[in-house]
């Protein structure tokens, strides 16, 4: 069961890269990625604790699945938030309709990848307090940008952070579950 779970973790890391094309609907990549991670979690729950080489493989594949597998979730969350905002007041959200616009906070894609890597590593290491450190550093680093009057910056920060952290915690839980 553990080998199948490791294969699914690897597929979870690769799926967003293969399904992230513009021709494929935006919801397909997160749906497939979440399904693969769910299947990995189920199989990991039925296996014994990993030993030897599988420990390293579990750690590497968990980090890859968290970092790369989490790529489609923040954009999907932003799109859902935009739809809610469009329903509430179309004039207020007119500047959010262009999905190619990176928004008021630059560098969010790479920051999200590093954030997920740091969070999954702290979970795998059995140091959940590290999550607070990661989020504190991110919050302090983004504080000057969040204080400026940029429309929707704080909402983008909160939505992106929650989507990213929840994904990293889920994958970290799968990997940590395979250790024990």
WOZIVEN-V177778 format. One line per field, one symbol per residue. ss: DSSP state (H for helix, E for strand, - for the rest). psi: psi as a letter, one per 30 degrees, with the letter a starting at -180 (. if undefined). burial: # if it has 16 or more other C-alpha atoms within 10 Angstrom, else .. Layout:
BEGIN
ss = ???
psi = ???
burial = ???
END
This chain:
BEGIN
ss = -HHHHHHHHHHHHHHHHHH------HHHHHHHHHHHHHHHHHHHHH------HHHHHHHHHHHHHHHHH-HHHHHHHHHHHHHHHHHH-----HHH-----------HHHHHHHHHHHHHHHHH----HHHHHHHHHHHHHHHHHHH-----HHHHHHHHHHHHHHHHHHHHHHHHHHH-
psi = eeeeeeeeeeeeefefefgglffkkefeeeeeeeeeeeeeeeeeffllkllbefeeeeeeeeeeeeeeffefeeeeeeeeeeeeeeeejeefgefgfjffkfafjlgeeeeeeeeeeeeeeeeefgifffeeeeeeeeeeefeeefflikkgeeeeeeeeeeeeeeeeeeeeeeeefff.
burial = .##.############..##.....#..##.###.######.###.#..#...#..#######################.##..##......#..#......###..#...##.##########.....##..##..#.......#......##.##.###.#################.
END
